[in-house]
Amino acid sequence: MPDKKTIEKARNDKREGKSASTQAGEFVRKEIEEIRRGEHGARSTKQAIAIGLSEARRAGVDLPPPKKGKVKESTRKSAEYAYAVGQGERKPKRRPKVSKAVSDVLEHEPKNTASHDALSKQAKRAASRRTPEERSAAARKAAQTKGTAGRKAAARKAADTRAHRG
C-alpha cells in the first residue's frame, strides 16, 4: 500500500486541476525510487510503471483501465480490479501467500530497469507512439496547470539548460 506522503502529493495534484495520469505519476515515481533503493526490482521499465499505476488505481486515482484491444486482456482485467478497489466498488481479498510470492519474485528481478537510461528509452518509445498533435496538447495543458511560479521556474531551468549545452 502506498505511503501517506504519496497519496497526499496525488491529492495536491488533483486540487491543482492536473490530469489523472499526472496524479498517478506520483505513485510511479515512488515505485522507481523503491527499485533504485533496492527494495525490489522489476523485469522491465514498463513493469515498474505498471506497478505504480496499479497502486494509484487502488489508492483511488480516477484512472480508468485501458480499452479492449489496447493491452493484454489479463493486464486490462488486473487494471479493472485495481480501479474497482480504488473506487470502493469491491473489497479486495487478503492473499498473504500470493503477496509474499510476488514480493519474493520481485526481489530477484534486476534493479537497472529504473536507471536514468532505461527510463529515458521508455519515455522516448512512449512519446514516439503519440502524434505531434497529442504531444502538443499535453504540453499546452501542462503549461496551463503549472501556474505562474511553476512556469517561471521551468523557464529559468530551460534557460540554464540551454546555457550549459550551448
ZAGU-793602 format. One line per field, with one value per residue: residue in one letter; residue number from 0; y, z, x of N, C-alpha, C in turn. Coordinates in Angstrom, 3 decimals, always signed. Atoms other than C-alpha are relative to their C-alpha. Layout:
<nodes>
residuo = c(A,...)
num = c(NUM,...)
ny = c(Y,...)
nz = c(Z,...)
nx = c(X,...)
cay = c(Y,...)
caz = c(Z,...)
cax = c(X,...)
cy = c(Y,...)
cz = c(Z,...)
cx = c(X,...)
</nodes>
This chain:
<nodes>
residuo = c(M,P,D,K,K,T,I,E,K,A,R,N,D,K,R,E,G,K,S,A,S,T,Q,A,G,E,F,V,R,K,E,I,E,E,I,R,R,G,E,H,G,A,R,S,T,K,Q,A,I,A,I,G,L,S,E,A,R,R,A,G,V,D,L,P,P,P,K,K,G,K,V,K,E,S,T,R,K,S,A,E,Y,A,Y,A,V,G,Q,G,E,R,K,P,K,R,R,P,K,V,S,K,A,V,S,D,V,L,E,H,E,P,K,N,T,A,S,H,D,A,L,S,K,Q,A,K,R,A,A,S,R,R,T,P,E,E,R,S,A,A,A,R,K,A,A,Q,T,K,G,T,A,G,R,K,A,A,A,R,K,A,A,D,T,R,A,H,R,G)
num = c(0,1,2,3,4,5,6,7,8,9,10,11,12,13,14,15,16,17,18,19,20,21,22,23,24,25,26,27,28,29,30,31,32,33,34,35,36,37,38,39,40,41,42,43,44,45,46,47,48,49,50,51,52,53,54,55,56,57,58,59,60,61,62,63,64,65,66,67,68,69,70,71,72,73,74,75,76,77,78,79,80,81,82,83,84,85,86,87,88,89,90,91,92,93,94,95,96,97,98,99,100,101,102,103,104,105,106,107,108,109,110,111,112,113,114,115,116,117,118,119,120,121,122,123,124,125,126,127,128,129,130,131,132,133,134,135,136,137,138,139,140,141,142,143,144,145,146,147,148,149,150,151,152,153,154,155,156,157,158,159,160,161,162,163,164,165)
ny = c(-1.190,-1.197,-0.768,-1.173,-1.143,+0.149,-0.253,-1.449,-0.669,+0.246,-0.826,-1.374,-0.095,-0.036,-1.333,-0.975,+0.207,+0.782,+1.201,+1.228,+0.636,-0.759,+0.457,+1.357,-0.142,-0.014,+1.400,+0.575,-0.547,+0.712,+1.355,-0.116,-0.230,+1.260,+0.885,-0.554,+0.258,+1.433,+0.695,+1.104,-0.316,+0.146,+0.664,-1.040,-1.335,+0.025,+0.662,-0.944,-1.001,+0.683,+0.179,-1.324,-0.325,+0.871,-0.571,-1.239,+0.389,+0.543,-1.097,-0.831,-0.942,+0.289,+0.389,+1.175,+1.018,-0.179,+0.554,+1.332,-0.004,-0.863,+0.775,+1.388,+0.130,+0.215,-1.309,-0.821,+0.543,-0.399,-1.441,-0.143,+0.358,-1.046,-1.192,+0.259,-0.093,-1.414,-0.723,+0.535,+0.884,+1.372,+0.132,+1.027,+1.096,+0.055,+1.250,-0.130,+0.898,-0.564,-1.234,+0.384,+0.596,-1.107,-0.746,+0.810,-0.011,-1.348,-0.249,+0.573,-0.638,-1.013,-1.334,-1.018,-0.382,-1.335,-0.925,-1.169,+0.452,+0.844,-0.846,-0.890,+0.810,+0.289,-1.245,-0.288,+0.994,-0.360,-1.252,+0.252,+0.604,-1.041,-0.920,-1.327,-0.760,+0.477,-0.472,-1.447,-0.238,+0.337,-1.082,-1.168,+0.212,-0.059,-1.414,-0.626,+0.412,-0.229,-1.216,-1.023,+0.299,+1.212,-0.349,-0.816,+0.926,+0.850,-0.836,-0.207,+1.275,+0.188,-0.954,+0.553,+1.152,-0.510,-0.640,+1.027,+0.843,-0.860)
nz = c(+0.000,+0.067,-1.242,-0.105,+0.693,+1.434,+0.178,-0.195,+1.195,+1.070,-0.306,+0.343,+1.461,+0.375,-0.388,+0.944,+1.294,+0.900,+0.520,-0.796,+0.261,-0.777,-1.385,-0.059,+0.131,-1.353,-0.427,+0.868,-0.505,-1.253,+0.400,+0.572,-1.142,-0.738,+0.784,-0.078,-1.356,-0.097,-0.775,+0.899,+1.373,+0.976,+1.203,+1.013,-0.397,+0.139,-1.181,-1.117,+0.203,-0.199,-1.441,-0.499,+0.455,-0.742,-1.351,+0.127,+0.158,-1.285,-0.974,+0.301,+1.109,+1.015,+1.197,+0.505,+0.647,+1.451,+0.816,+0.571,+1.196,-0.184,-0.738,-0.246,-0.730,-1.428,-0.512,-0.085,-1.116,-1.219,-0.152,-0.361,-1.416,-0.797,+0.112,-0.795,-1.415,-0.292,+0.036,-1.086,+0.559,-0.474,-1.108,+0.400,-0.949,-0.420,+0.439,-0.473,+0.701,+1.331,-0.226,-0.353,+1.200,+0.924,-0.589,+0.143,+1.415,+0.338,-0.642,+0.823,+1.325,+0.110,-0.540,+0.976,+0.812,-0.459,+0.220,+0.818,+1.398,+0.296,-0.035,+1.152,+1.171,-0.097,+0.250,+1.434,+0.696,-0.245,+0.710,+1.447,+0.357,-0.001,+1.140,-0.411,-0.558,-1.371,-0.838,-0.112,-0.894,-1.356,-0.430,-0.269,-1.261,-1.059,-0.206,-0.622,-1.397,-0.751,-0.817,+0.334,-0.619,+0.648,+1.348,-0.147,-0.385,+1.161,+0.989,-0.505,+0.135,+1.433,+0.370,-0.556,+0.807,+1.288,-0.251,-0.256,+1.192,+1.107)
nx = c(+0.853,-0.834,-0.073,+0.880,-0.610,+0.281,+1.433,+0.198,-0.519,+0.970,+1.180,-0.390,+0.069,+1.424,+0.489,-0.555,+0.650,-0.847,+0.657,-0.108,-1.290,-0.992,+0.188,-0.550,-1.445,-0.592,-0.146,-1.028,-1.257,-0.282,-0.405,-1.347,-0.906,-0.130,-0.871,-1.363,-0.515,-0.262,+1.029,+0.345,-0.363,+1.072,-0.485,-0.203,+0.452,+1.463,+0.568,-0.121,+1.053,+1.285,+0.192,+0.365,+1.357,+0.908,+0.105,+0.774,+1.414,+0.477,+0.057,+1.162,-0.200,+1.017,-0.733,+0.717,-0.835,-0.099,+1.095,-0.239,-0.840,-1.177,-1.004,+0.361,+1.267,-0.286,-0.419,+1.213,+0.789,-0.698,+0.241,+1.425,+0.134,-0.655,+0.841,+1.212,-0.399,-0.225,+1.281,+0.830,+1.026,-0.222,-0.943,-0.970,-0.243,-1.402,-0.618,-1.382,-0.930,-0.219,-0.742,-1.375,-0.606,-0.293,-1.117,-1.213,-0.393,-0.473,-1.297,-1.081,+0.003,-1.073,+0.273,-0.398,+1.165,+0.414,-1.124,+0.325,-0.055,+1.162,+1.204,-0.080,+0.360,+1.433,+0.731,-0.112,+0.836,+1.401,+0.276,+0.001,+1.288,+1.021,-0.114,-0.477,+1.138,+0.227,-1.106,+0.162,+1.148,-0.449,-0.897,+0.841,+0.712,-1.015,-0.325,+1.176,+0.185,-1.242,+0.104,-0.994,-1.299,-0.502,-0.445,-1.220,-1.071,-0.283,-0.688,-1.368,-0.691,-0.263,-1.058,-1.239,-0.360,-0.513,-1.287,-1.016,-0.190,-0.428)
cay = c(+0.000,+3.426,+5.725,+8.750,+11.235,+9.845,+9.898,+13.488,+14.545,+12.956,+14.768,+18.067,+17.401,+16.782,+20.037,+21.899,+20.526,+18.207,+15.091,+11.640,+10.422,+13.220,+12.195,+8.581,+9.784,+10.316,+6.578,+5.656,+7.970,+6.249,+2.841,+3.937,+5.216,+1.876,-0.014,+2.350,+1.877,-1.890,-2.723,-4.850,-4.988,-5.152,-7.242,-4.117,-0.378,-0.996,-3.341,-0.736,+1.820,-0.717,-1.405,+2.328,+2.758,-0.185,+1.350,+4.665,+2.973,+1.135,+4.402,+5.983,+7.960,+8.243,+6.438,+4.130,+0.821,+0.690,-0.056,-3.524,-4.323,-1.721,-4.107,-7.786,-8.988,-10.109,-6.639,-4.975,-7.269,-6.519,-2.776,-3.160,-4.873,-2.261,+0.544,-1.053,-1.331,+2.323,+3.442,+1.427,-0.926,-4.089,-5.210,-6.986,-10.391,-10.602,-13.179,-13.256,-16.260,-14.636,-11.311,-12.963,-14.926,-11.755,-9.912,-12.782,-12.847,-9.052,-9.115,-11.199,-9.017,-6.537,-3.084,-1.318,-1.114,+2.107,+3.692,+7.101,+5.412,+2.829,+5.433,+7.758,+4.994,+4.100,+7.741,+8.189,+4.977,+6.078,+9.569,+8.154,+6.325,+9.622,+12.062,+15.531,+16.984,+14.807,+15.744,+19.417,+19.277,+17.606,+20.333,+23.037,+21.501,+21.122,+24.798,+25.769,+23.776,+24.733,+28.183,+31.389,+30.408,+26.972,+28.450,+30.934,+28.161,+25.971,+28.859,+29.522,+25.826,+25.688,+28.780,+27.211,+24.021,+25.937,+27.900,+24.725,+22.823,+25.802)
caz = c(+0.000,-0.867,+1.926,+3.120,+1.605,-1.917,-1.541,-0.292,-3.278,-5.652,-3.874,-4.250,-7.984,-8.174,-6.323,-8.783,-11.661,-13.031,-15.019,-13.527,-15.226,-13.518,-10.170,-10.918,-11.759,-8.032,-7.447,-10.416,-9.078,-5.677,-7.351,-9.292,-6.050,-4.328,-7.147,-7.102,-3.331,-3.948,-2.053,-5.046,-8.803,-11.977,-15.129,-17.278,-17.038,-18.267,-15.330,-12.852,-14.359,-14.341,-10.625,-9.899,-11.977,-10.214,-6.813,-7.999,-9.095,-5.780,-3.908,-5.670,-8.545,-11.262,-13.902,-15.887,-17.170,-20.801,-23.555,-25.049,-27.631,-26.327,-23.943,-22.999,-21.653,-18.336,-17.897,-18.561,-16.075,-13.435,-14.039,-13.815,-10.421,-9.084,-10.326,-8.721,-5.406,-5.555,-6.353,-3.401,-5.658,-4.350,-1.302,-2.129,-0.554,+1.518,-0.030,+2.081,+0.267,-3.152,-1.823,-0.359,-3.568,-5.684,-3.295,-3.400,-7.214,-7.491,-5.100,-7.609,-10.619,-11.989,-10.458,-13.525,-15.084,-13.074,-14.285,-15.985,-19.273,-19.119,-18.188,-20.950,-23.551,-22.311,-22.400,-25.951,-27.067,-25.468,-26.988,-30.447,-30.340,-29.900,-32.702,-32.692,-32.023,-28.921,-27.620,-28.273,-26.494,-23.468,-23.333,-23.535,-20.665,-18.605,-19.088,-18.091,-14.855,-13.865,-12.552,-12.749,-10.312,-11.917,-15.400,-14.247,-12.633,-15.744,-17.997,-15.780,-15.816,-19.619,-19.957,-17.678,-19.714,-22.968,-21.456,-20.304,-23.553,-25.816)
cax = c(+0.000,+1.394,+2.516,+0.541,+3.012,+2.497,-1.296,-1.124,+1.016,-1.504,-4.370,-2.495,-2.156,-5.907,-6.642,-4.412,-6.514,-3.867,-4.799,-5.290,-2.108,-0.149,-1.647,-0.679,+2.822,+3.441,+2.923,+5.124,+7.856,+7.625,+7.935,+11.036,+12.615,+11.926,+13.624,+16.614,+16.938,+16.991,+13.797,+12.803,+13.352,+11.297,+11.595,+11.278,+10.698,+7.149,+6.546,+7.800,+5.397,+2.546,+3.062,+2.902,-0.272,-1.895,-1.116,-2.556,-5.790,-6.069,-5.493,-8.472,-6.919,-9.581,-7.516,-9.819,-8.427,-7.233,-9.782,-10.186,-7.530,-5.058,-3.274,-3.247,-6.596,-5.031,-3.471,-6.810,-8.595,-5.976,-6.401,-10.197,-9.915,-7.489,-9.764,-12.847,-10.990,-9.950,-13.497,-14.841,-16.820,-15.188,-13.282,-10.022,-9.475,-6.320,-3.998,-0.831,+0.693,+0.255,+1.533,+4.640,+5.274,+5.083,+7.422,+9.929,+9.920,+10.309,+13.280,+15.253,+14.430,+17.018,+17.305,+18.738,+15.249,+14.791,+18.040,+18.029,+18.972,+16.179,+13.552,+14.742,+14.447,+10.961,+9.818,+11.102,+9.373,+6.094,+6.327,+7.028,+3.678,+1.819,+1.065,+2.648,-0.847,-1.264,+2.173,+1.486,-1.901,-0.264,+2.396,-0.278,-2.247,+0.947,+1.748,-1.812,-1.852,+1.703,+0.775,+2.800,+5.545,+5.882,+6.150,+8.775,+10.830,+10.527,+11.616,+14.639,+15.549,+15.248,+17.441,+20.085,+20.000,+20.463,+23.358,+25.156,+24.605,+25.429)
cy = c(+1.248,+0.795,+1.272,+1.187,-0.040,+0.308,+1.492,+0.786,-0.145,+0.853,+1.467,+0.219,+0.115,+1.376,+1.069,-0.182,-0.804,-1.322,-1.199,-0.657,+0.728,-0.406,-1.388,+0.024,+0.016,-1.435,-0.691,+0.461,-0.739,-1.401,-0.001,+0.195,-1.293,-0.955,+0.489,-0.246,-1.484,-0.751,-1.191,+0.409,-0.058,-0.607,+1.022,+1.339,+0.067,-0.627,+0.938,+1.052,-0.616,-0.198,+1.315,+0.382,-0.814,+0.544,+1.267,-0.316,-0.484,+1.094,+0.982,+1.051,-0.400,-0.280,-1.276,-1.005,+0.213,-0.677,-1.384,+0.121,+0.853,-0.777,-1.448,-0.069,-0.149,+1.329,+0.875,-0.426,+0.461,+1.481,+0.261,-0.279,+1.091,+1.266,-0.149,+0.109,+1.466,+0.810,-0.519,-0.935,-1.453,+0.001,-1.078,-1.068,+0.058,-1.351,+0.038,-0.873,+0.556,+1.251,-0.291,-0.548,+1.088,+0.793,-0.744,+0.025,+1.360,+0.304,-0.484,+0.590,+1.085,+1.370,+1.098,+0.414,+1.382,+1.007,+1.156,-0.397,-0.754,+0.827,+0.934,-0.733,-0.263,+1.248,+0.347,-0.942,+0.365,+1.254,-0.237,-0.626,+1.034,+0.933,+1.341,+0.842,-0.381,+0.521,+1.495,+0.354,-0.271,+1.105,+1.253,-0.126,+0.105,+1.448,+0.716,-0.305,+0.259,+1.213,+0.941,-0.340,-1.208,+0.279,+0.757,-0.913,-0.874,+0.775,+0.215,-1.277,-0.249,+0.907,-0.501,-1.156,+0.430,+0.594,-1.058,-0.847,+0.770,-0.135)
cz = c(+0.000,+1.301,-0.080,-0.799,-1.497,-0.294,+0.108,-1.227,-1.156,+0.219,-0.323,-1.507,-0.455,+0.300,-0.988,-1.413,-0.980,-0.364,+0.902,-0.206,+0.743,+1.465,+0.179,-0.075,+1.341,+0.468,-0.821,+0.491,+1.267,-0.312,-0.535,+1.121,+0.771,-0.725,+0.079,+1.361,+0.208,+0.832,-0.787,-1.402,-0.901,-1.256,-1.094,+0.550,-0.067,+1.228,+1.202,-0.088,+0.284,+1.488,+0.619,-0.373,+0.767,+1.413,-0.013,-0.105,+1.322,+1.054,-0.328,-1.080,-1.121,-1.348,-0.554,-0.662,-1.515,-0.737,-0.535,-1.257,+0.118,+0.650,+0.127,+0.845,+1.509,+0.661,+0.231,+1.185,+1.327,+0.291,+0.413,+1.475,+0.895,+0.019,+0.871,+1.494,+0.399,+0.038,+1.061,-0.484,+0.407,+1.084,-0.384,+1.081,+0.391,-0.405,+0.356,-0.758,-1.381,+0.120,+0.272,-1.225,-0.989,+0.501,-0.194,-1.436,-0.364,+0.603,-0.868,-1.414,-0.045,+0.514,-1.031,-0.932,+0.410,-0.161,-0.881,-1.477,-0.394,-0.048,-1.205,-1.267,-0.033,-0.338,-1.483,-0.814,+0.130,-0.778,-1.507,-0.463,-0.035,-1.196,+0.497,+0.632,+1.455,+0.940,+0.268,+0.982,+1.450,+0.560,+0.346,+1.345,+1.177,+0.336,+0.718,+1.486,+0.859,+0.920,-0.306,+0.533,-0.666,-1.382,+0.049,+0.314,-1.190,-1.061,+0.409,-0.199,-1.465,-0.457,+0.490,-0.853,-1.325,+0.169,+0.189,-1.222,-1.159,-0.330)
cx = c(+0.894,-0.020,-0.847,+0.530,-0.315,-1.464,-0.282,+0.479,-0.983,-1.258,+0.269,-0.095,-1.456,-0.588,+0.462,-0.556,+0.822,-0.689,+0.232,+1.359,+1.125,-0.082,+0.630,+1.523,+0.715,+0.273,+1.088,+1.372,+0.438,+0.529,+1.430,+1.023,+0.242,+0.944,+1.444,+0.633,+0.291,-1.012,-0.536,+0.414,-1.218,+0.597,+0.309,-0.475,-1.518,-0.658,+0.036,-1.104,-1.368,-0.307,-0.453,-1.422,-1.035,-0.207,-0.847,-1.484,-0.574,-0.150,-1.128,+0.205,-0.958,+0.657,-0.636,+0.935,+0.054,-1.153,+0.374,+0.852,+1.246,+1.144,-0.473,-1.266,+0.238,+0.406,-1.226,-0.862,+0.596,-0.253,-1.447,-0.214,+0.567,-0.860,-1.253,+0.295,+0.138,-1.276,-0.967,-1.090,+0.200,+1.060,+1.008,+0.158,+1.469,+0.561,+1.479,+1.001,+0.352,+0.865,+1.474,+0.726,+0.396,+1.203,+1.317,+0.517,+0.587,+1.368,+1.156,+0.049,+1.089,-0.425,+0.292,-1.146,-0.520,+1.126,-0.458,-0.063,-1.261,-1.283,-0.048,-0.432,-1.500,-0.827,+0.018,-0.885,-1.472,-0.385,-0.102,-1.308,-1.126,+0.220,+0.531,-1.120,-0.250,+1.084,-0.134,-1.122,+0.397,+0.885,-0.797,-0.707,+0.977,+0.327,-1.148,-0.094,+1.230,-0.095,+1.157,+1.385,+0.646,+0.544,+1.318,+1.204,+0.406,+0.770,+1.449,+0.830,+0.370,+1.140,+1.364,+0.490,+0.595,+1.393,+1.100,+0.302,+0.619,+1.431)
</nodes>
